[in-house]
């Protein structure tokens, strides 16, 4: 994979954009579309099944969430239209002229505007990229879930 492909995969923070629930070309969107197609007009069946298996009473909420996942439209954080509210990484990496946060002499900083959990992950991911390189990092993480 060449460096430009890596930049299309990984956001400047180090998260894999294509694994994001909002990515237009991501596995979550494609899998959700497939599941919607496989379920077809399941509503009437869910209603019937709910009589003996109460979990099916939740089908309308599940269907709504599945539709949300299937309509993902983000082109990735580098497109400038990322979905994480108040994220400052995209703007900052452009201002600093770096591809990834670890390449900045101020990393780690408080500019990212992440919650505590995401900030820990962000620091860990960038330290790992710095240690092994972005290509090796992508290879290491390509088969791991984004949300862990």
C-alpha positions as a Markdown table, in Angstrom:
| # | Residue | x | y | z |
|---|---|---|---|---|
| 1 | Unk | 0.0 | 0.0 | 0.0 |
| 2 | Unk | 1.5 | 3.4 | -0.9 |
| 3 | Unk | 1.5 | 6.4 | 1.4 |
| 4 | Unk | -1.4 | 8.1 | -0.3 |
| 5 | Unk | -3.6 | 5.0 | 0.2 |
| 6 | Unk | -2.6 | 5.0 | 3.9 |
| 7 | Unk | -3.7 | 8.7 | 4.1 |
| 8 | Unk | -7.1 | 7.7 | 2.7 |
| 9 | Unk | -7.3 | 4.9 | 5.4 |
| 10 | Unk | -6.0 | 6.7 | 8.5 |
| 11 | Unk | -7.2 | 10.0 | 9.8 |
| 12 | Unk | -4.5 | 12.5 | 11.0 |
| 13 | Unk | -5.3 | 11.3 | 14.6 |
| 14 | Unk | -4.5 | 7.7 | 13.7 |
| 15 | Unk | -8.0 | 6.3 | 13.7 |
| 16 | Unk | -8.9 | 4.1 | 10.7 |
| 17 | Unk | -11.6 | 6.2 | 8.9 |
| 18 | Unk | -12.8 | 3.2 | 6.8 |
| 19 | Unk | -13.7 | 1.4 | 10.0 |
| 20 | Unk | -15.9 | 4.3 | 11.2 |
| 21 | Unk | -19.6 | 3.9 | 11.4 |
| 22 | Unk | -20.0 | 7.1 | 9.4 |
| 23 | Unk | -17.7 | 6.3 | 6.5 |
| 24 | Unk | -19.4 | 6.1 | 3.1 |
| 25 | Unk | -17.1 | 3.3 | 1.9 |
| 26 | Unk | -16.7 | 1.5 | 5.2 |
| 27 | Unk | -17.5 | -2.0 | 6.3 |
| 28 | Unk | -20.1 | -0.9 | 8.7 |
| 29 | Unk | -22.2 | 0.9 | 6.0 |
| 30 | Unk | -21.8 | -2.0 | 3.5 |
| 31 | Unk | -22.6 | -4.7 | 6.1 |
| 32 | Unk | -25.6 | -2.7 | 7.3 |
| 33 | Unk | -26.9 | -2.3 | 3.7 |
| 34 | Unk | -26.5 | -6.0 | 3.2 |
| 35 | Unk | -28.3 | -6.8 | 6.5 |
| 36 | Unk | -31.2 | -4.5 | 5.6 |
| 37 | Unk | -31.5 | -6.3 | 2.2 |
| 38 | Unk | -31.4 | -9.7 | 3.9 |
| 39 | Unk | -34.1 | -8.8 | 6.4 |
| 40 | Unk | -36.3 | -7.4 | 3.7 |
| 41 | Unk | -39.8 | -6.8 | 5.1 |
| 42 | Unk | -39.1 | -8.3 | 8.5 |
| 43 | Unk | -41.4 | -6.0 | 10.4 |
| 44 | Unk | -44.4 | -8.3 | 10.4 |
| 45 | Unk | -42.3 | -11.3 | 11.3 |
| 46 | Unk | -40.7 | -9.4 | 14.2 |
| 47 | Unk | -44.2 | -8.5 | 15.4 |
| 48 | Unk | -45.2 | -12.2 | 15.3 |
| 49 | Unk | -41.9 | -13.4 | 16.9 |
| 50 | Unk | -42.3 | -10.9 | 19.7 |
| 51 | Unk | -45.2 | -13.0 | 21.1 |
| 52 | Unk | -42.8 | -15.8 | 22.1 |
| 53 | Unk | -39.5 | -14.0 | 22.1 |
| 54 | Unk | -39.8 | -10.5 | 23.7 |
| 55 | Unk | -36.5 | -9.3 | 22.2 |
| 56 | Unk | -38.2 | -8.7 | 18.9 |
| 57 | Unk | -40.2 | -5.9 | 20.5 |
| 58 | Unk | -37.0 | -3.9 | 20.0 |
| 59 | Unk | -37.0 | -4.5 | 16.2 |
| 60 | Unk | -38.2 | -1.0 | 15.3 |
| 61 | Unk | -35.4 | 0.6 | 17.2 |
| 62 | Unk | -32.9 | -1.8 | 15.7 |
| 63 | Unk | -34.2 | -1.1 | 12.2 |
| 64 | Unk | -33.9 | 2.6 | 12.8 |
| 65 | Unk | -30.2 | 2.2 | 13.9 |
| 66 | Unk | -29.4 | -0.1 | 11.1 |
| 67 | Unk | -30.9 | 2.4 | 8.6 |
| 68 | Unk | -28.6 | 5.1 | 10.2 |
| 69 | Unk | -25.5 | 2.9 | 9.7 |
| 70 | Unk | -26.5 | 2.1 | 6.1 |
| 71 | Unk | -26.8 | 5.8 | 5.2 |
| 72 | Unk | -23.2 | 6.7 | 6.2 |
| 73 | Unk | -21.9 | 9.5 | 4.0 |
| 74 | Unk | -18.5 | 10.6 | 5.4 |
| 75 | Unk | -15.6 | 10.6 | 3.1 |
| 76 | Unk | -13.1 | 10.6 | 5.9 |
| 77 | Unk | -11.6 | 13.1 | 8.3 |
| 78 | Unk | -9.1 | 14.4 | 5.8 |
| 79 | Unk | -12.0 | 15.5 | 3.6 |
| 80 | Unk | -12.7 | 18.2 | 6.1 |
| 81 | Unk | -16.2 | 16.9 | 6.9 |
| 82 | Unk | -15.5 | 14.5 | 9.7 |
| 83 | Unk | -18.4 | 13.6 | 12.1 |
| 84 | Unk | -16.7 | 13.8 | 15.5 |
| 85 | Unk | -18.0 | 17.0 | 17.0 |
| 86 | Unk | -15.5 | 19.7 | 17.8 |
| 87 | Unk | -12.5 | 17.7 | 16.7 |
| 88 | Unk | -9.6 | 20.1 | 16.1 |
| 89 | Unk | -7.1 | 17.5 | 14.7 |
| 90 | Unk | -8.0 | 18.0 | 11.0 |
| 91 | Unk | -7.6 | 21.8 | 11.2 |
| 92 | Unk | -4.4 | 21.5 | 13.4 |
| 93 | Unk | -2.6 | 19.0 | 11.2 |
| 94 | Unk | -3.2 | 21.2 | 8.2 |
| 95 | Unk | -1.9 | 24.3 | 10.0 |
| 96 | Unk | 1.2 | 22.3 | 11.3 |
| 97 | Unk | 1.8 | 20.7 | 7.9 |
| 98 | Unk | 1.9 | 17.2 | 9.2 |
| 99 | Unk | 0.1 | 14.0 | 8.1 |
| 100 | Unk | -0.3 | 12.6 | 11.6 |
| 101 | Unk | -0.2 | 14.1 | 15.1 |
| 102 | Unk | 2.9 | 12.2 | 16.1 |
| 103 | Unk | 4.8 | 14.1 | 13.5 |
| 104 | Unk | 4.2 | 17.4 | 15.3 |
| 105 | Unk | 6.7 | 18.7 | 17.7 |
| 106 | Unk | 3.9 | 19.6 | 20.1 |
| 107 | Unk | 2.4 | 16.1 | 20.3 |
| 108 | Unk | 0.8 | 15.2 | 22.6 |
| 109 | Unk | -1.1 | 18.4 | 23.2 |
| 110 | Unk | -4.5 | 19.5 | 24.4 |
| 111 | Unk | -5.6 | 20.9 | 21.0 |
| 112 | Unk | -7.4 | 17.7 | 19.8 |
| 113 | Unk | -10.5 | 18.3 | 22.0 |
| 114 | Unk | -11.0 | 14.6 | 22.7 |
| 115 | Unk | -12.7 | 13.1 | 25.7 |
| 116 | Unk | -10.5 | 11.3 | 28.1 |
| 117 | Unk | -11.0 | 7.8 | 26.5 |
| 118 | Unk | -10.3 | 9.0 | 23.0 |
| 119 | Unk | -7.3 | 11.1 | 24.1 |
| 120 | Unk | -5.7 | 7.9 | 25.7 |
| 121 | Unk | -6.3 | 6.0 | 22.4 |
| 122 | Unk | -5.0 | 8.9 | 20.3 |
| 123 | Unk | -1.8 | 9.1 | 22.3 |
| 124 | Unk | -1.4 | 5.3 | 22.2 |
| 125 | Unk | -2.0 | 5.1 | 18.4 |
| 126 | Unk | 0.3 | 7.9 | 17.6 |
| 127 | Unk | 3.1 | 6.6 | 19.8 |
| 128 | Unk | 2.8 | 3.2 | 18.0 |
| 129 | Unk | 2.9 | 4.9 | 14.6 |
| 130 | Unk | 6.0 | 6.8 | 15.6 |
| 131 | Unk | 7.6 | 3.5 | 16.9 |
| 132 | Unk | 6.8 | 1.2 | 13.9 |
| 133 | Unk | 5.9 | 3.6 | 11.1 |
| 134 | Unk | 2.4 | 4.3 | 9.6 |
| 135 | Unk | 2.5 | 1.4 | 7.1 |
| 136 | Unk | 3.4 | -1.2 | 9.7 |
| 137 | Unk | 0.8 | 0.4 | 12.1 |
| 138 | Unk | -1.9 | 0.0 | 9.4 |
| 139 | Unk | -0.9 | -3.6 | 8.8 |
| 140 | Unk | -1.0 | -4.3 | 12.6 |
| 141 | Unk | -4.4 | -2.8 | 13.1 |
| 142 | Unk | -6.2 | -3.5 | 9.8 |
| 143 | Unk | -8.0 | -6.6 | 11.2 |
| 144 | Unk | -9.0 | -5.1 | 14.6 |
| 145 | Unk | -12.3 | -3.5 | 15.4 |
| 146 | Unk | -12.3 | 0.3 | 15.5 |
| 147 | Unk | -14.5 | 0.4 | 18.6 |
| 148 | Unk | -12.8 | -1.6 | 21.3 |
